[in-house]
Amino acid sequence: MDTAYYANIRRFLRQGELPQKDAVRIEEMLNYFSYNYPEPTGHDPFSVTMELGQTPWNPDTKLLLVGLQAEDPAANNRPPSNLVFLIDVSGSMHGPDRLDLVKRAYLTMLDQLGPEDKISIVTYASVDEVVIEGASLDNKTEIMTAIENLDPGGSTHGSAGINTAYEIAEKYFIEDGNNRIILATDGDLNVGVTSEGELIDLIEDKKETGTFLSVLAFGYGNYKDDKLEAIANHGNGHLSYIDDIFEARKVLSDELGSTLFTVAKDVKLQVDFNPAYVKGYRLIGYENRVMAAEDFADDTKDGGEIGSGHSVTALYEIVDVDSDFEIPSVDSKYTTPDESTETENTSDFNDEMLTLNIRYKEPDGDTSELLTYPLVADEADEPSDNFLLAASLAEFGMLLKDSEFKGSTDYNLILSSLEDLASDDPYVVELLELVEIAQDLPPRYDSGE
C-alpha cells in the first residue's frame, strides 16, 4: 500500500493550507501508520485481523476493520539485494527538497545494507549515465562520494534511465535475491516516453525480468503523483513521498523491509457479505484500487505487493439488514462459486456475517493461492487501539475531503479519540498536531479544490 499521499497532506498542512480534495486518499492515510496486529503463524505469509464496532461518526452503521500483518524475517535472514539507484538529476531537481534530499535519503539507506548486497547508480537528465555498477559495501566510500557529487541540470529523459536501470539490474541479477530499482524523481518526465500509458507499457514489459521497481517522489510543482503511482504499481513496487529527512529515514531505514523485501505479490482481497446480516456497505478509500469481482480469481490481473513486516489496513462502513439507513453500495452478496466469481467457499452458515477471501502469489510465483477467513457477527465489547486509530484517520480524511459520509464527526471528536490512545508513537503525536493545524485553518471557498 502506497503512503505518498499522507506525506503530501502533511506538507500542505505544515505550509498552512488545506490539501486539495483529490490530494486526500484515506487508504494511504490508514496505511502510513503501524498497528499492533499479531505476527503470522504457520505457513501463511501474513496474519489476518478483523474487528467490528460502532461507527464513531454514524450511529446507524457499524465499522469493520480488516488488517493484514506480513511476516518479518530477521535482517540477517533476508536475501541479498541487487539494488539500482535510479536518480533524476535534471534541472527541475535543483533544491534542498529535491536532489539534496535525495542524496541524504540514499546515504541513510546505505547504512542498512550488508556485505552481500550489490549497489549500482544510474542517473538521467538529457541523457542517462551509469555512475557505479555492481559495487559491494566494501566500496562504501566510493558509493557515498558518487552520490555526493551528483549535480542537477538538463531535461528529463526518464524512459532512457528506466531502460538502462533494468539492463544493469539484469546484469547483476541475484537468483532468489531481492532485485529492485529505486527511482528518485519529482516526476517531470518530459523527453522520450512521457505519457502514463506508454510508461506503464514499458514497466509491464520490464518487470517480467523479475526486477521490481519502487518510486521515491520528491519536491513540489512538477510532482506528477498519478504518473509515479502508475509506474510503482505496475513495477510491483511502492510509491513514497519524501518531504524531509525524517520521512526518508522512516521509509529507507525504519521500514526498509516492507519497502524492499516482498513476501507476497499480486495480493487481492475480496469480502463476501451475508445479506442475512448486511443491507449495504462501503469500502472507505481505495477508489482507484477496486477491481471487478470476476478479476479476483484471474491470475493475469495485477494485485498489490506486501513487503516484509508490512501491514495493510482497510475499513468498511456497514449497514445492518434491519436498518432504515441507506448507503449507495447495497449490492451485498454471500455467494458460492459460479462462472463469474470464484470465492471457493460455501458461506451459507447462519452465524457468519462475512467471509474475507485473499489471493496471493509467492514473490517468484505465477499461480495464486486462496485463503478464506469467516467472521461471526459479534461486535467487540471495547474498541481496540488499532480500531480507534484507524477510525480517527478515516474521520480526518473525510473532513479534509468534505466527504458526504462524514456524518457527525468533527476535529474535536478526532482529537479526543487520539488523546485517549495516550500513544508514545511519534507518528501519532504528529497526527495530533496535524489535526490541530487543520482545525485552525479557514475552510475552502471553492468546492472544486
Residue pairs with C-beta under 8 A, 6 or more apart in sequence:
1 27
1 28
1 31
1 238
1 304
1 310
1 312
1 313
2 28
2 31
2 229
2 232
2 233
2 238
2 239
2 240
3 28
3 31
3 32
3 238
3 239
3 240
3 241
4 28
4 217
4 225
4 228
4 229
4 239
4 240
4 241
5 23
5 24
5 25
5 28
5 29
5 225
5 241
6 28
6 29
6 32
6 241
7 32
7 240
7 241
7 242
7 243
7 247
8 19
8 23
8 225
8 241
8 243
9 19
9 23
9 24
9 29
9 400
9 434
10 243
10 430
10 434
11 220
11 241
11 243
12 18
12 19
12 23
13 19
13 434
13 437
13 438
13 441
14 437
16 437
16 441
17 441
18 400
18 438
18 441
18 443
18 444
19 400
20 449
21 400
21 401
21 402
21 449
23 225
24 397
24 400
24 401
25 285
25 287
25 397
26 284
26 285
26 393
26 394
26 397
26 398
26 401
27 284
27 285
27 286
27 289
27 314
28 285
29 285
29 393
29 394
29 396
29 397
30 285
30 313
30 314
30 315
30 390
30 393
30 394
31 311
31 312
31 313
32 427
33 313
33 389
33 393
33 425
33 427
33 428
33 431
34 311
34 425
34 427
35 67
35 69
35 311
35 313
35 386
35 389
35 390
36 384
36 385
36 386
37 47
37 49
37 67
37 68
37 69
37 311
37 386
38 47
38 49
38 69
39 47
39 69
39 71
39 72
40 46
40 47
40 69
40 70
40 71
41 47
44 371
45 70
45 71
45 263
45 264
45 306
45 360
46 68
46 69
46 70
46 71
46 263
46 264
46 306
47 68
47 69
48 66
48 67
48 68
48 356
48 358
48 371
48 373
49 65
49 66
49 67
49 68
49 69
49 386
50 64
50 65
50 66
50 67
50 356
50 373
50 375
51 64
51 65
51 67
51 380
51 383
51 384
51 386
51 387
52 62
52 63
52 64
52 65
52 318
52 353
52 375
52 377
52 378
52 379
52 380
53 62
53 63
53 65
53 379
53 380
53 383
53 387
53 391
54 62
54 63
54 379
54 383
55 61
55 62
55 63
55 317
55 391
55 407
56 63
56 391
56 395
56 409
56 413
56 417
57 395
57 398
57 405
57 406
57 407
57 408
57 409
57 413
58 317
58 325
58 405
58 407
58 408
60 319
60 323
60 324
60 325
61 317
61 318
61 319
61 320
61 323
61 325
61 327
62 317
62 318
62 319
62 320
62 379
63 315
63 316
63 317
63 318
63 387
63 391
64 315
64 316
64 317
64 318
64 354
64 375
65 313
65 314
65 315
65 386
65 387
65 390
66 269
66 271
66 313
66 314
66 315
66 316
66 356
67 311
67 312
67 313
67 314
67 386
68 267
68 306
68 311
68 312
68 313
68 358
69 311
70 258
70 263
70 264
70 306
70 307
70 308
70 309
70 310
70 311
71 263
71 308
71 309
72 257
72 308
72 309
73 257
73 261
73 308
75 114
75 257
78 178
78 257
78 261
78 308
79 174
79 176
79 177
79 178
79 261
80 114
80 116
80 117
80 118
80 174
80 177
80 178
81 113
81 116
81 117
81 118
81 174
81 177
81 178
81 179
81 180
81 260
82 117
82 118
82 120
82 169
82 172
82 173
82 174
82 177
82 178
82 179
82 180
82 211
83 113
83 117
83 118
83 119
83 120
83 178
83 180
83 181
83 182
83 260
84 120
84 121
84 122
84 165
84 168
84 169
84 180
84 181
84 182
85 106
85 119
85 120
85 121
85 122
85 147
85 182
85 184
86 122
86 123
86 124
86 161
86 162
86 165
86 181
86 182
86 183
86 184
87 99
87 102
87 106
87 121
87 122
87 123
87 124
87 150
87 183
87 184
87 185
88 99
88 102
88 123
88 124
88 125
88 156
88 158
88 161
88 183
88 184
88 185
88 186
88 188
89 99
89 123
89 124
89 125
89 150
89 151
89 152
89 153
89 154
90 124
90 125
90 126
90 152
90 153
90 154
90 155
90 156
90 188
91 125
91 152
91 153
91 154
91 155
92 98
92 152
92 156
92 186
92 188
92 219
92 221
92 222
93 99
93 102
93 152
93 185
93 186
93 218
93 219
94 152
94 153
95 219
97 218
97 219
97 220
97 243
97 244
98 152
98 186
98 218
98 219
99 150
99 151
99 152
99 218
101 218
101 242
101 244
101 245
101 248
102 150
102 184
102 216
102 218
102 242
103 147
103 148
103 150
104 245
104 248
105 184
105 216
105 242
105 245
105 248
105 251
105 252
106 147
106 184
106 252
107 144
107 147
107 148
108 245
108 248
108 249
108 252
108 253
109 252
109 253
109 256
110 119
110 137
110 140
110 143
110 144
111 253
112 252
112 253
112 256
113 119
113 137
114 137
115 136
115 137
115 138
116 136
117 136
117 137
118 134
118 135
118 136
118 172
118 174
119 132
119 134
119 135
119 136
119 137
119 143
120 130
120 132
120 133
120 134
120 135
120 165
120 168
120 169
120 172
121 130
121 131
121 132
121 133
121 143
121 146
121 147
122 128
122 129
122 130
122 131
122 161
122 164
122 165
122 168
123 129
123 131
123 150
123 161
124 156
124 157
124 158
124 160
124 161
124 164
125 152
125 153
125 154
125 155
125 156
125 157
126 154
126 155
126 157
126 191
127 154
127 157
127 160
128 157
128 160
128 161
128 163
128 164
130 164
130 168
131 146
131 150
132 139
132 142
132 143
132 146
133 168
133 171
133 172
134 168
134 171
134 172
135 142
135 143
137 143
155 190
155 191
156 185
156 188
156 189
156 190
156 191
157 189
157 191
157 192
158 185
158 189
158 191
158 192
158 193
158 194
158 199
159 189
159 192
159 193
159 194
159 198
159 199
159 202
160 191
160 192
162 181
162 183
162 199
162 202
162 203
162 206
162 213
163 202
163 206
165 181
165 183
166 181
166 206
166 209
166 211
169 179
169 180
169 181
169 209
169 211
170 209
170 211
173 179
173 209
173 210
173 211
176 364
178 260
178 261
178 262
179 210
179 211
179 212
180 211
180 212
180 213
180 214
180 237
180 260
181 211
181 212
181 213
181 214
181 235
182 213
182 214
182 215
182 216
183 213
183 214
183 215
183 216
183 231
184 215
184 216
184 218
185 215
185 216
185 217
185 218
185 228
186 217
186 218
186 219
186 221
186 222
186 223
187 217
187 222
187 223
187 224
187 225
187 227
187 228
188 222
188 223
188 224
189 199
189 224
189 227
193 199
193 202
196 226
196 227
196 230
199 227
199 230
199 231
200 230
200 231
200 234
203 213
203 231
203 234
203 235
204 234
206 213
206 235
207 213
207 234
207 235
207 236
210 364
212 235
212 236
212 237
212 262
212 305
213 231
213 232
213 235
213 236
213 237
214 232
214 235
214 237
214 238
214 239
214 240
214 259
214 260
215 228
215 229
215 231
215 232
215 235
215 237
215 238
215 239
215 240
216 240
216 241
216 242
216 251
217 223
217 225
217 228
217 239
217 240
217 241
217 242
218 241
218 242
223 241
225 239
225 241
228 239
229 239
231 239
232 238
232 239
233 239
233 302
233 304
234 302
236 262
236 265
236 305
237 305
238 259
238 305
238 307
240 247
240 251
240 259
241 247
242 248
242 251
251 259
252 259
255 309
255 310
257 307
257 308
257 309
257 310
258 306
258 307
258 308
258 309
258 310
259 307
260 307
260 308
261 307
261 308
262 305
262 306
262 307
262 308
262 363
263 306
263 307
263 308
263 310
263 363
264 305
264 306
264 360
264 361
264 362
264 363
265 303
265 305
265 306
265 360
265 361
265 362
265 363
265 365
266 299
266 301
266 302
266 303
266 304
266 305
266 359
266 360
266 361
266 368
267 303
267 304
267 305
267 306
267 312
267 358
267 359
267 360
268 291
268 295
268 296
268 301
268 303
268 304
268 358
268 359
268 360
268 368
269 314
269 356
269 357
269 358
270 293
270 296
270 343
270 356
270 357
270 358
270 359
271 316
271 354
271 355
271 356
271 357
272 333
272 334
272 335
272 343
272 345
272 347
272 354
272 355
272 356
272 357
273 281
273 318
273 332
273 333
273 334
273 353
273 354
274 332
274 334
274 347
274 352
274 353
274 354
274 377
275 321
275 332
275 333
275 334
276 321
276 334
276 350
277 320
277 321
277 353
277 354
277 377
278 318
278 319
278 320
278 321
278 332
278 353
278 354
279 319
279 320
279 321
279 322
279 323
279 327
279 330
279 332
280 318
280 319
280 326
280 327
280 328
280 329
280 330
280 332
281 316
281 317
281 318
281 319
281 327
281 329
281 332
282 316
282 317
282 327
282 328
282 329
282 405
283 290
283 314
283 315
283 316
283 329
284 314
284 315
284 316
284 317
284 394
285 314
285 315
285 394
285 397
286 314
289 304
291 301
293 340
293 341
294 340
294 341
295 301
296 341
296 342
296 343
296 357
296 359
297 341
297 342
297 359
297 368
299 361
299 366
299 367
299 368
303 359
303 360
304 312
306 312
306 360
313 386
313 390
315 390
315 391
315 394
317 327
317 405
319 325
319 326
319 327
319 330
334 347
334 348
334 352
334 354
334 355
335 341
335 343
335 347
336 343
336 345
336 346
336 347
336 348
337 343
337 344
337 345
343 355
343 357
343 372
344 357
344 370
344 372
345 355
345 357
345 372
345 374
347 355
347 374
349 374
351 376
351 377
352 374
352 375
352 376
352 377
353 375
353 376
353 377
354 374
354 375
355 372
355 373
355 374
355 375
356 372
356 373
356 374
356 375
357 370
357 371
357 372
357 373
358 370
358 371
358 372
358 373
359 368
359 369
359 370
359 371
360 368
360 369
360 371
361 367
361 368
361 369
380 387
383 391
385 421
385 423
388 417
388 418
388 420
388 421
389 418
389 421
389 423
389 428
391 417
392 414
392 417
392 418
392 431
393 431
395 406
395 409
395 413
395 414
395 417
396 414
396 431
396 434
396 435
396 438
397 403
398 405
398 406
398 409
399 406
399 409
399 410
399 411
399 414
399 438
400 438
402 444
402 447
411 435
411 436
411 438
411 439
412 439
414 435
415 432
415 435
415 436
415 439
418 428
418 431
418 432
418 435
419 432
421 428
423 429
